[in-house]
Amino acid sequence: MDSPFKPDVLKSKVALLTGGGSGIGFEIATQFGKHGACIAIMGRRKHVLDSAVSVLQSHGIRAIGLEGDVRKKEDAARVLESTIEHFGKLDILVNAAAGNFLAPAEDLSPNGFRTVMDIDSVGTFTMCHEALKYLKKGGPGKGSSSGGTILNISATLHYTASWYQIHVSAAKAAVDSLTRSLALEWGTDYDIRVNGIAPGPIEGTPGLDKLAPKEAKSKMSEYMPLFKLGERWDIAMSAIYLASNAG
């Protein structure tokens, strides 16, 4: 599919993406890079990072992979410092790291609930908090009077209710809430734009593969307004809009 944006719409921008090695995060990283941005992706699995960086570089994209766990403050700080050391600044932070599995509430342990909350909501806040000094206007390495951009990837599960997703719904509701709060505080104080994207069921993602058997996917599309599942490209185009000056 052809992009509706100019190829250089993100030229000279530097983006760090958590969960950027697979799924929606990787598609956003790819499209950001194809539109001129330098890319740093963060994840826990080195082989996934190495593979993703190799693909990005094959497209002529300047990209690096950085191992780290969003649940750990020290990892967040180290990855951000490495991004600045490599590219000289940070313009865009995309929080796409997420945990998910099917579990009835009665069978879900508090530790299982906490794990998803820690990755999705606490991890998102930790990355935002550690990135603040680099994203605020006049921050280290920016050389600019404007602030940066934060994009938090949420979901639609919690807008009503979803079977066996109480942990994920709670975590994504928290992500939506912190997105609104940071947009208010940091937009006013530091000229940082904070936005959220809440995808529905997206084809070709690890999340959908885990949650919906193949036969269920074909029936699922019958209930969609366009009679089709969303695609990763759709979300990436939304992300480009929000990360560009048009956003």
N, C-alpha and C positions, 0 to 999 in steps of 0.2 A: 504494500500500500504506500502511496505517496504522502509524505508529510505536508500538512498545510502551512508549515512554518519555513522561513528562510533557513538555508543550511548553516548560516553563521549566527543564528539568533542567540546562541549561548557562547559565542566566541569570547575567549579569555576568561570564562568563568571556571571556577574550581568547585567540584561537587564531591562530597563524601556521602556514600550510601551504606547504611547498615543493611544486612540481608541482601546485598547487591550481587551475590554470586549465583542466585537462582530465582526463578519465578518472576513476579512483578518487579522486584528490585533489580534484577539483571536486565530486564527489558527497559526500565527507566535509565539504567546506567548506559545501555547501548544507544538509546535514542539521544540522551544528553550528549554522549560523545560524538555521535554523528552530526549533531548540531553545534559542534565547536567546543564543548566543555572538556576539561581535563578531569579524569575520574579516579577516585580512590574508593575501593570497596572494602568493607569490613565484614568478617565472618569468623566462625569458630573452626571451620574445616579447611585446612590448607589445600587439600587436593581440589576442593570446589573452587576456592579462590584462584588457584593456579590455572585451572581450566578456563574460568571466566575471563581472567586477565589475558590469557592467550587469544581467546576469541575477540575480545575488544581490540587488542593490538593488531590483529589481522585485518581489522577495519580501518587501521590507521589512527586509532584513538590512543592518546596518551593516557595510560592507565596503570595503576599499581594495586596490589592486594595486601591487606594488612590484617593479620590474625588478631582477634580480640573478642571478648564476650561483653555485650552491652550491659550485662548485670553487674559488671565489675567497674567501679569508678576508676581504678588505676589503668584498666585496659582502655577505657574511653579516653582518658587523658593522654595515654601513650599514642593511640591511633591518631588523635587530633594533632598532637605534636609532630608525628611522622608525616602527616599530610601537609602541614605547614612547611616542614623542612624540605619536602620534595617539591612542592608546587609554589611555595612562597605566600600563600594566602588561602582563605576558605570563603566561598561565596554562598554555597548551597549545602544544607544538611538534609538528607532524606532518611527518615526513620522507617525502614521497611522490614526490619527483623521481627519475626513473629514465631510463636509456638502454638501448635494446635494438635488435638487428637479428640476422638469421639469418646465421651464418657457420661453415662447417666449420673445425675447429681448424687444419688445414693451410693454409688460405687466410687465416686471421685474422692480421693484423699485430700486433706488440707494441703499436703505437700505438692500434690499435682496441681491443685488450684493455684497455689503460691508460685509455682514454677512459671506458669503462663502469665500471671500478673507481673512477675519479675522481668520476664523477657519483653513483653509488650508495653506495659505501662511504666514500670519503674525504669526499664531500659531506655525507653523513649525520653523520659524526664532526665535521666542521667546524661544521655548524649546531648540533649539541649543545654543542660546546665553547664557541662564542660565546654561546649562550643560557644557559649555566650561571648566570651572575651574576644573570640576571633570574628564573630559575626556582627557585633555592635559597630556602629559607624565610628571610623577612626581606630578600629581595633588593630592588633598586631598584624602587620603584613598587608593590610587592606589598601592603604594609600588612597582611600576614598572617603567622601563625606556621607555616603549612604550606607545603610545597614544591609545585612545579608538576608537570606531566605531559608525558612525551615518548612519542610513538607512532611507531615505525619500520615502514614498509611494506616487507615482504620478498616472498618468493615460495616456491613449493614445488619449483622446478626441481632444486635441489641435494640434495634428500632422497634421490633415487636418481640418475638421470642423464637428461639430455635432449639430443636431437640438436641440434647446431649452436648450443648455448647455453653453451659452456664459460666464456665471459667473464661472462655474466650469472649463471651458477651460482656462480662464484667470488665475484662481488661480493655476491650475496645471502647467501652463507654468511658473508661478513665482516660484513654488516649484522646477522645473527642473533647472531654472536659479540660484537660491540660492544654490542648490546642487553643481553645477559646480563651483560657486564662492568659496564656503566653502571648497570644495575639493582642490582647488588651494591654498587658503590662509592657511587653518588649516592643510592641509597635509604637506605643506612646513614648516610652523612655529612650529607646535605642534605634528606632526606625527599622526594626526587623519585621519582615512580613512572615507571619506564621499561618499556614493553611493546612487543612486536612483533605485527604481524598479517601472516600469510603466506597471501595469496589464491592459489587455484588459477586455472584459466582463468575469466575474468570477461567476460561478454557486454558488448558496447558499449564496449570500451576500445581505445585505439590499439595497445596491446601485442598483444592477441589478433588485431586486424585485420592487423597486420604478420606475425604468426607463423603464422596458420592461414587458409588459403583458405576461402571460404564453404562449399564442399562438405565440407571437413574438419570444420567446426564441427558440422554435423548428425550426423556419425558419432561425434564426440568425446563427445557427450552420452550415447551408448549405453553408455559405460564409466563414467559417473558413478554413484555410489550412488543419487542421486535422479533419474537419467536426465535431468538438465538442467544447463546451465552456471550458474555463480554469477552474481549480478547486483551491480552497484555498490552498490545499496541494502543488500545483505547486509553488505558490508564497512563501510559507513557506520554501520550499527546496532552492529556490533562496536566501532567506534571511539567511538561515543557512550557505550557501556557502560564502556569503559576510561577515558574522559576524565571521566566523572561520578563522584560520590561513591560510587556503587555499585561502581565498579571498584576 
